[in-house]
Amino acid sequence: MRRFSQRSHLVTLSEINITPLLDLAFVLLIIFIITTPLLEQSINLHLPKGGAPLKQLTRSDIRTVEITTSGYYSLDKQRINLPSLLNRLVADSRSNPNLVVYIRADKDSRYDLVAQVIDGCVRNGITRYSLGTAPAR
């Protein structure tokens, strides 16, 4: 009959020592924690001083332009054609220098309809406009 001590050298080791794996994981974690902020830096810019501080917007400073899929424009919920729309925006921008044009277009509307509004604004000196989107879910 064999002794217990003789049998023990025939048994294979079926356990894995995870201590070196944990050490490696912690070292890699520390390296990534240290190097990540260095990778996320952007260009170091020193902006020039000057200009006026941004003014707060009120509801009277915003004009909402909506564009449907069928090509209809509306300004502040009133249906209007493109030349009249641009004329009203120009008149409003002359009386209100803080004017912002908020453009909301259906996702299925043609891109050239949106481009015509933006081009008309830029040609007439209205440089503050915003494109409306739906929040991501």
VOPAGU-2260 file (C-alpha; in pm, 1 decimal, decimal comma):
REM VOPAGU-2260
SITE   aa  ch    i         X         Y         Z
SITE  MET   A    0       0,0       0,0       0,0
SITE  ARG   A    1     124,7     344,6     -86,5
SITE  ARG   A    2     173,7     611,9     157,8
SITE  PHE   A    3      -4,7     943,6     140,4
SITE  SER   A    4     319,5    1134,7      91,6
SITE  GLN   A    5     410,3     926,1    -212,5
SITE  ARG   A    6      75,2     996,3    -377,0
SITE  SER   A    7      99,3    1370,8    -340,6
SITE  HIS   A    8     373,8    1414,9    -598,8
SITE  LEU   A    9     156,0    1248,9    -865,8
SITE  VAL   A   10    -135,5    1490,0    -821,6
SITE  THR   A   11    -131,0    1781,5   -1067,1
SITE  LEU   A   12    -172,5    2135,1    -951,3
SITE  SER   A   13    -517,8    2249,7   -1058,7
SITE  GLU   A   14    -522,7    2590,6    -893,5
SITE  ILE   A   15    -400,2    2910,2   -1059,4
SITE  ASN   A   16    -222,0    3163,2    -848,4
SITE  ILE   A   17    -390,2    3497,0    -926,8
SITE  THR   A   18    -158,5    3717,0    -723,3
SITE  PRO   A   19      75,3    3792,8   -1019,6
SITE  LEU   A   20    -228,3    3863,6   -1239,9
SITE  LEU   A   21    -366,9    4110,9    -987,6
SITE  ASP   A   22     -26,9    4278,4    -960,0
SITE  LEU   A   23     -14,3    4317,4   -1337,0
SITE  ALA   A   24    -370,0    4453,8   -1347,7
SITE  PHE   A   25    -293,4    4714,6   -1081,0
SITE  VAL   A   26      28,1    4822,1   -1255,2
SITE  LEU   A   27    -157,6    4865,5   -1584,7
SITE  LEU   A   28    -434,6    5056,4   -1409,7
SITE  ILE   A   29    -183,9    5296,0   -1254,3
SITE  ILE   A   30      -9,7    5346,8   -1589,0
SITE  PHE   A   31    -339,7    5427,7   -1762,1
SITE  ILE   A   32    -444,5    5663,1   -1482,6
SITE  ILE   A   33    -118,4    5855,1   -1516,4
SITE  THR   A   34    -102,9    5868,7   -1897,8
SITE  THR   A   35    -470,2    5939,9   -1979,2
SITE  PRO   A   36    -468,1    6307,8   -1872,1
SITE  LEU   A   37    -155,8    6362,9   -2081,6
SITE  LEU   A   38    -329,9    6226,6   -2392,2
SITE  GLU   A   39    -643,8    6436,6   -2348,5
SITE  GLN   A   40    -476,1    6775,6   -2354,4
SITE  SER   A   41    -571,8    6995,6   -2644,0
SITE  ILE   A   42    -372,3    7268,0   -2811,1
SITE  ASN   A   43    -247,3    7521,6   -2562,5
SITE  LEU   A   44    -393,1    7853,3   -2679,3
SITE  HIS   A   45    -359,8    8197,2   -2529,9
SITE  LEU   A   46    -652,6    8393,2   -2666,4
SITE  PRO   A   47    -609,3    8767,2   -2723,0
SITE  LYS   A   48    -783,0    9010,3   -2491,4
SITE  GLY   A   49   -1056,8    9236,8   -2615,2
SITE  GLY   A   50   -1409,0    9234,8   -2740,6
SITE  ALA   A   51   -1726,5    9279,3   -2547,5
SITE  PRO   A   52   -1862,1    9016,6   -2311,7
SITE  LEU   A   53   -2148,3    8808,5   -2443,5
SITE  LYS   A   54   -2487,7    8958,1   -2377,6
SITE  GLN   A   55   -2768,8    8755,4   -2230,7
SITE  LEU   A   56   -3039,0    8652,9   -2475,7
SITE  THR   A   57   -3406,4    8713,8   -2417,3
SITE  ARG   A   58   -3704,7    8566,8   -2600,3
SITE  SER   A   59   -3726,6    8880,0   -2814,9
SITE  ASP   A   60   -3372,4    8813,7   -2944,7
SITE  ILE   A   61   -3461,2    8475,0   -3095,6
SITE  ARG   A   62   -3642,9    8417,3   -3424,5
SITE  THR   A   63   -3741,6    8056,3   -3492,2
SITE  VAL   A   64   -3746,4    7941,7   -3855,2
SITE  GLU   A   65   -3905,3    7602,3   -3919,5
SITE  ILE   A   66   -3877,1    7405,0   -4242,7
SITE  THR   A   67   -4115,0    7119,8   -4327,5
SITE  THR   A   68   -4051,3    6820,6   -4551,4
SITE  SER   A   69   -4279,3    6968,9   -4817,1
SITE  GLY   A   70   -4064,5    7283,1   -4838,8
SITE  TYR   A   71   -4272,9    7529,6   -4637,5
SITE  TYR   A   72   -4106,3    7787,5   -4418,3
SITE  SER   A   73   -4253,7    7935,8   -4104,2
SITE  LEU   A   74   -4124,8    8222,7   -3895,6
SITE  ASP   A   75   -4239,5    8221,5   -3534,5
SITE  LYS   A   76   -4517,6    7973,2   -3625,4
SITE  GLN   A   77   -4648,0    8180,0   -3919,6
SITE  ARG   A   78   -4618,3    8032,8   -4270,0
SITE  ILE   A   79   -4407,2    8249,4   -4501,4
SITE  ASN   A   80   -4214,0    8224,3   -4829,5
SITE  LEU   A   81   -3833,6    8251,2   -4847,0
SITE  PRO   A   82   -3795,9    8611,5   -4976,8
SITE  SER   A   83   -4042,4    8744,5   -4717,3
SITE  LEU   A   84   -3869,5    8538,3   -4448,7
SITE  LEU   A   85   -3531,1    8688,6   -4530,8
SITE  ASN   A   86   -3675,4    9040,9   -4549,0
SITE  ARG   A   87   -3829,4    9006,1   -4202,2
SITE  LEU   A   88   -3508,1    8860,5   -4058,2
SITE  VAL   A   89   -3303,6    9147,7   -4203,6
SITE  ALA   A   90   -3548,6    9405,6   -4066,4
SITE  ASP   A   91   -3542,3    9237,0   -3724,5
SITE  SER   A   92   -3161,6    9221,6   -3722,0
SITE  ARG   A   93   -3136,7    9593,9   -3798,4
SITE  SER   A   94   -3362,2    9678,6   -3506,9
SITE  ASN   A   95   -3208,0    9417,5   -3274,4
SITE  PRO   A   96   -2830,5    9358,9   -3301,9
SITE  ASN   A   97   -2854,9    9061,4   -3062,2
SITE  LEU   A   98   -3079,6    8866,1   -3300,8
SITE  VAL   A   99   -3023,4    8489,6   -3320,3
SITE  VAL   A  100   -3196,5    8284,4   -3590,7
SITE  TYR   A  101   -3290,1    7937,9   -3464,9
SITE  ILE   A  102   -3338,5    7704,4   -3762,5
SITE  ARG   A  103   -3543,2    7389,0   -3707,3
SITE  ALA   A  104   -3577,6    7158,0   -4006,4
SITE  ASP   A  105   -3741,8    6819,4   -4031,6
SITE  LYS   A  106   -3483,6    6543,2   -4066,4
SITE  ASP   A  107   -3639,2    6438,2   -4396,6
SITE  SER   A  108   -3646,7    6787,8   -4547,2
SITE  ARG   A  109   -3414,7    6875,2   -4833,3
SITE  TYR   A  110   -3076,6    7011,5   -4737,2
SITE  ASP   A  111   -3091,2    7293,6   -4992,6
SITE  LEU   A  112   -3389,9    7447,6   -4808,4
SITE  VAL   A  113   -3178,9    7482,4   -4494,8
SITE  ALA   A  114   -2881,0    7604,7   -4697,0
SITE  GLN   A  115   -3092,8    7878,0   -4858,2
SITE  VAL   A  116   -3189,5    8015,8   -4517,6
SITE  ILE   A  117   -2830,5    8006,5   -4390,8
SITE  ASP   A  118   -2699,0    8163,7   -4712,3
SITE  GLY   A  119   -2962,2    8437,9   -4696,0
SITE  CYS   A  120   -2869,6    8513,5   -4336,1
SITE  VAL   A  121   -2496,9    8530,6   -4412,0
SITE  ARG   A  122   -2544,6    8746,8   -4722,8
SITE  ASN   A  123   -2749,8    8994,0   -4519,0
SITE  GLY   A  124   -2508,7    9016,6   -4226,7
SITE  ILE   A  125   -2692,1    8789,4   -3982,3
SITE  THR   A  126   -2407,3    8585,4   -3841,7
SITE  ARG   A  127   -2569,9    8440,2   -3535,0
SITE  TYR   A  128   -2780,3    8137,6   -3614,9
SITE  SER   A  129   -2828,5    7795,9   -3462,9
SITE  LEU   A  130   -2943,3    7462,8   -3604,8
SITE  GLY   A  131   -3195,3    7278,8   -3390,1
SITE  THR   A  132   -3166,1    6907,2   -3320,1
SITE  ALA   A  133   -3353,7    6660,1   -3105,4
SITE  PRO   A  134   -3173,6    6526,1   -2798,4
SITE  ALA   A  135   -3019,2    6181,0   -2829,6
SITE  ARG   A  136   -3201,8    5909,0   -2641,7
